[in-house]
Amino acid sequence: MELLKSRGGAAVPVVPEDWSYIALGGRHRTEQISSNVLWAGSLWGVLHLILGRSWGEKGFLTVNLESGEHEFHAIPSRPVAALAPVKVIAGDHSKLRRRVREVVQEIPGGIKGKIVRLRLEGAFPQDLLALSR
């Protein structure tokens, strides 16, 4: 059985029967390929919320190597606030800080415990660094 020829890597020949369990990575959802070959999924589980595509629940697998039994354990996702892009003027750090504060204050319930996606159009990298000061 040939598995995993992605991201420019070489194909890796694998005989699943030679292994108790084969854990595959690099996909955002858990998927069983055969009885002992599984894509593990993602603990982050954020990208699908931001992009609007669902890849299933986030979580992790536990595997009993002797019996071959496996179990998926779902973990809660943090809420995501994906905000509309905000146009800013490059180089005006105080105005940029003020605009970010205004937009963030509009999020219902605030930002505590949330993942916030805010795209700033027109800002240079040095403008973004100024936000951390």
Backbone bond lengths (Angstrom), bond angles and torsions (degrees), N, CA, C in turn:
res aa  C-N    CA-C-N  psi(-1)  N-CA   C-N-CA  omega(-1)  CA-C   N-CA-C  phi
1 M - - - 1.462 - - 1.519 108.08 -
2 E 1.320 116.08 130.17 1.458 119.71 179.29 1.520 109.00 -103.13
3 L 1.300 116.31 122.11 1.461 121.55 -178.59 1.513 110.51 -119.98
4 L 1.286 114.03 152.43 1.458 121.24 165.96 1.519 114.85 63.63
5 K 1.289 115.46 85.54 1.458 119.98 170.54 1.520 106.16 -129.52
6 S 1.310 114.36 71.29 1.459 119.04 -177.02 1.518 110.00 -131.78
7 R 1.317 114.59 165.66 1.468 122.07 178.26 1.518 112.41 53.83
8 G 1.326 115.36 35.71 1.450 119.92 175.09 1.512 114.70 76.23
9 G 1.313 118.03 4.54 1.461 120.98 -179.55 1.516 111.73 -79.78
10 A 1.292 115.63 167.59 1.458 121.28 177.86 1.522 109.70 -81.49
11 A 1.323 115.39 152.65 1.463 120.01 175.47 1.525 108.31 -66.60
12 V 1.316 116.16 140.53 1.457 121.12 -179.33 1.523 108.33 -115.60
13 P 1.340 117.52 115.14 1.465 118.44 178.36 1.532 110.08 -74.36
14 V 1.319 116.03 127.99 1.459 121.07 -177.79 1.521 108.75 -135.33
15 V 1.312 115.87 136.15 1.463 121.43 173.84 1.526 106.11 -107.45
16 P 1.344 118.37 101.94 1.464 121.05 -174.41 1.526 113.79 -56.13
17 E 1.309 117.05 -31.64 1.466 120.00 -178.59 1.528 112.25 -65.42
18 D 1.330 117.34 -18.28 1.468 121.48 179.24 1.533 112.33 -81.02
19 W 1.326 117.66 -5.40 1.454 121.65 -172.85 1.523 111.08 -128.22
20 S 1.333 115.76 147.57 1.467 120.51 174.09 1.527 110.39 -71.53
21 Y 1.319 115.01 -38.94 1.459 119.95 -176.34 1.516 108.66 -156.89
22 I 1.318 116.60 137.82 1.460 122.09 175.85 1.524 107.21 -121.22
23 A 1.329 115.59 115.97 1.469 121.49 -179.87 1.524 108.58 -98.35
24 L 1.311 115.99 123.12 1.454 121.56 177.63 1.522 108.93 -104.81
25 G 1.306 116.47 147.41 1.459 120.42 179.91 1.513 111.30 -128.79
26 G 1.310 115.55 172.10 1.452 120.45 176.23 1.514 114.86 101.78
27 R 1.310 117.75 -0.47 1.464 121.40 175.22 1.522 108.49 -115.86
28 H 1.308 115.42 155.59 1.464 120.09 -175.09 1.522 114.14 -90.42
29 R 1.297 118.02 -3.11 1.468 119.36 179.83 1.521 110.00 -131.20
30 T 1.316 114.88 152.52 1.456 120.76 176.95 1.522 108.06 -76.94
31 E 1.330 115.60 134.91 1.456 119.83 179.36 1.522 108.96 -149.59
32 Q 1.312 115.99 133.85 1.460 120.81 178.87 1.528 108.60 -93.67
33 I 1.337 116.37 122.95 1.460 122.51 179.71 1.522 109.83 -89.89
34 S 1.316 115.86 -44.22 1.468 122.35 173.91 1.524 106.85 -149.68
35 S 1.310 117.88 -174.07 1.470 119.68 -173.98 1.526 113.19 -58.72
36 N 1.317 117.92 -29.83 1.467 120.04 -177.67 1.536 113.36 -124.21
37 V 1.319 117.23 14.21 1.467 121.24 179.02 1.525 108.25 -123.69
38 L 1.346 115.21 117.27 1.466 119.70 -177.32 1.524 111.41 -137.60
39 W 1.347 114.69 143.56 1.456 120.37 165.96 1.522 105.37 -80.36
40 A 1.313 116.88 127.87 1.461 120.78 -173.08 1.529 113.47 -71.96
41 G 1.316 118.46 -28.97 1.463 120.34 -177.70 1.514 111.43 95.22
42 S 1.320 116.04 -158.10 1.456 120.85 -174.22 1.522 111.57 -136.14
43 L 1.312 115.73 136.10 1.465 120.19 172.56 1.523 110.63 -80.31
44 W 1.301 116.42 -25.29 1.462 119.64 -175.87 1.511 111.24 -73.30
45 G 1.316 117.52 -53.23 1.459 120.72 175.51 1.513 115.38 53.55
46 V 1.315 117.60 29.48 1.455 120.96 -175.80 1.520 111.00 -102.19
47 L 1.296 116.63 -38.05 1.455 121.08 -174.11 1.520 112.04 -54.54
48 H 1.317 116.83 -40.27 1.466 118.84 -178.67 1.523 111.63 -66.07
49 L 1.310 117.32 -31.35 1.465 120.24 178.46 1.522 110.83 -70.48
50 I 1.319 115.85 -38.82 1.458 120.49 -178.51 1.528 110.94 -72.48
51 L 1.327 116.56 -41.88 1.462 119.97 -176.78 1.519 113.06 -85.94
52 G 1.317 117.20 -9.38 1.450 120.01 177.89 1.516 114.49 82.95
53 R 1.322 117.55 12.73 1.465 120.96 176.98 1.514 107.92 -112.29
54 S 1.297 116.23 142.41 1.458 119.62 179.92 1.518 110.36 -103.14
55 W 1.319 116.40 128.07 1.458 122.28 175.24 1.517 110.11 -112.94
56 G 1.292 116.49 23.93 1.453 120.52 178.81 1.518 112.20 90.18
57 E 1.319 114.21 -176.37 1.462 120.02 -178.82 1.520 110.88 -70.20
58 K 1.322 115.79 151.79 1.457 118.53 172.16 1.517 107.79 -90.79
59 G 1.316 116.23 152.53 1.451 119.89 -179.03 1.512 111.11 168.15
60 F 1.324 115.20 -161.77 1.460 120.27 -178.31 1.520 109.41 -142.90
61 L 1.325 115.24 164.16 1.460 122.30 179.02 1.515 110.35 -108.20
62 T 1.321 116.14 144.29 1.460 120.78 164.59 1.520 105.59 -114.80
63 V 1.317 115.31 140.29 1.462 120.39 -176.37 1.519 109.18 -130.52
64 N 1.331 116.66 130.77 1.455 122.66 173.06 1.523 106.14 -90.56
65 L 1.325 117.06 109.55 1.462 120.98 -174.72 1.521 112.92 -68.79
66 E 1.314 117.39 -23.31 1.466 119.71 178.88 1.525 111.51 -78.08
67 S 1.321 116.88 -46.75 1.470 120.08 -176.59 1.530 112.73 -90.64
68 G 1.339 116.54 -20.67 1.458 120.25 -176.27 1.516 113.51 83.26
69 E 1.331 116.99 -2.85 1.462 119.97 179.79 1.526 109.92 -70.87
70 H 1.317 114.64 142.21 1.462 119.55 177.19 1.523 109.17 -134.42
71 E 1.337 113.94 154.62 1.462 119.60 -179.12 1.520 109.02 -140.13
72 F 1.319 115.62 135.05 1.457 121.78 176.33 1.524 108.81 -91.00
73 H 1.314 116.70 132.75 1.463 122.78 178.42 1.529 108.03 -115.38
74 A 1.316 116.07 108.38 1.464 120.57 178.70 1.521 109.79 -73.85
75 I 1.309 115.97 143.10 1.459 120.87 174.73 1.531 107.67 -123.54
76 P 1.322 117.10 148.34 1.464 119.26 -175.55 1.529 112.31 -67.89
77 S 1.304 114.50 145.24 1.462 120.93 175.49 1.520 109.18 -89.69
78 R 1.306 114.93 146.77 1.465 118.63 171.99 1.525 107.96 -80.51
79 P 1.316 117.65 146.69 1.463 118.76 177.52 1.525 110.90 -65.43
80 V 1.319 115.08 147.32 1.461 121.31 -179.89 1.518 109.13 -116.62
81 A 1.317 116.08 132.42 1.461 121.95 172.78 1.522 106.69 -109.76
82 A 1.335 116.50 100.51 1.466 121.84 178.80 1.525 107.33 -95.95
83 L 1.309 115.80 104.93 1.459 121.45 -173.73 1.524 111.52 -90.82
84 A 1.311 115.65 156.01 1.462 121.04 176.42 1.527 108.90 -64.96
85 P 1.333 117.08 149.87 1.468 119.56 178.29 1.529 111.43 -58.49
86 V 1.321 114.95 146.18 1.463 121.47 179.60 1.524 107.93 -118.02
87 K 1.327 115.97 126.42 1.464 120.35 177.79 1.522 108.80 -85.27
88 V 1.335 114.87 132.96 1.466 120.42 -179.45 1.523 109.17 -132.54
89 I 1.321 115.32 164.41 1.460 121.02 177.13 1.521 108.09 -98.74
90 A 1.323 115.86 123.80 1.467 121.03 -179.17 1.520 110.41 -62.36
91 G 1.331 115.28 140.62 1.452 121.74 173.90 1.516 115.57 92.27
92 D 1.320 118.50 -15.93 1.465 121.21 -179.76 1.531 108.71 -98.19
93 H 1.333 115.92 83.43 1.462 121.39 -172.78 1.522 113.38 -64.23
94 S 1.318 117.88 -39.43 1.468 119.00 -178.32 1.528 110.54 -67.91
95 K 1.321 117.35 -39.19 1.468 120.26 177.98 1.530 110.13 -67.55
96 L 1.321 116.73 -37.66 1.468 121.34 178.20 1.530 110.24 -62.54
97 R 1.341 116.94 -47.79 1.467 120.67 178.20 1.533 111.12 -58.47
98 R 1.309 115.40 -45.06 1.466 120.94 -179.14 1.540 110.47 -62.32
99 R 1.324 116.95 -43.20 1.474 120.67 -179.04 1.528 111.04 -66.17
100 V 1.321 117.44 -41.49 1.472 120.65 177.79 1.523 109.41 -61.89
101 R 1.338 117.63 -45.06 1.468 121.14 177.81 1.529 111.48 -57.64
102 E 1.325 116.56 -44.66 1.473 120.95 -179.84 1.528 111.29 -60.22
103 V 1.320 116.04 -47.73 1.467 120.79 -176.98 1.524 110.69 -65.69
104 V 1.320 117.01 -43.11 1.466 121.31 -178.67 1.524 110.85 -66.04
105 Q 1.319 117.79 -35.65 1.469 120.90 179.62 1.525 112.54 -66.78
106 E 1.321 117.18 -17.47 1.466 121.26 179.44 1.529 112.69 -81.73
107 I 1.326 118.06 -8.20 1.466 121.46 -178.35 1.525 108.99 -74.29
108 P 1.335 117.14 120.86 1.469 119.62 179.10 1.529 111.44 -57.47
109 G 1.315 116.67 128.48 1.457 121.23 179.66 1.516 114.22 81.11
110 G 1.323 117.88 2.13 1.463 120.95 179.65 1.522 112.44 77.28
111 I 1.336 116.03 -169.23 1.465 120.27 -175.88 1.527 113.63 -107.12
112 K 1.312 117.67 -6.79 1.460 119.83 -176.96 1.534 110.56 -58.52
113 G 1.337 115.93 127.30 1.456 122.09 178.14 1.518 114.24 77.92
114 K 1.326 117.43 3.82 1.462 120.99 -178.24 1.525 110.72 -108.80
115 I 1.301 114.56 156.91 1.457 121.64 169.33 1.518 105.12 -97.27
116 V 1.327 116.49 124.95 1.457 120.69 -176.16 1.521 109.25 -113.83
117 R 1.320 114.90 128.10 1.465 120.43 175.43 1.518 107.12 -110.53
118 L 1.322 115.54 117.05 1.460 121.52 179.12 1.521 107.83 -133.64
119 R 1.311 116.51 115.04 1.467 121.24 178.16 1.522 108.68 -95.16
120 L 1.309 115.24 127.25 1.459 121.29 179.60 1.520 107.99 -106.22
121 E 1.308 116.45 109.64 1.463 121.25 -178.77 1.521 109.63 -88.74
122 G 1.327 115.68 129.15 1.455 121.21 179.24 1.517 113.86 100.69
123 A 1.313 117.75 -8.83 1.473 121.14 -178.96 1.523 110.53 -84.27
124 F 1.316 115.47 144.58 1.458 121.94 173.46 1.525 108.81 -94.20
125 P 1.340 118.00 161.63 1.472 120.15 179.09 1.527 113.14 -53.19
126 Q 1.329 117.60 -40.06 1.471 119.54 -179.45 1.531 111.31 -65.91
127 D 1.339 116.98 -28.29 1.466 119.98 175.47 1.523 110.10 -65.81
128 L 1.316 115.64 -42.44 1.465 120.08 -179.61 1.520 111.04 -66.83
129 L 1.331 117.14 -38.01 1.467 120.41 177.02 1.528 110.70 -62.80
130 A 1.315 117.04 -34.30 1.468 120.95 -179.76 1.526 111.45 -64.98
131 L 1.330 117.76 -23.92 1.467 120.50 178.81 1.522 112.10 -65.19
132 S 1.330 117.10 -27.41 1.467 120.07 -177.11 1.521 112.35 -82.98
133 R 1.298 118.76 -5.79 1.470 122.01 -179.23 1.495 111.76 -91.08
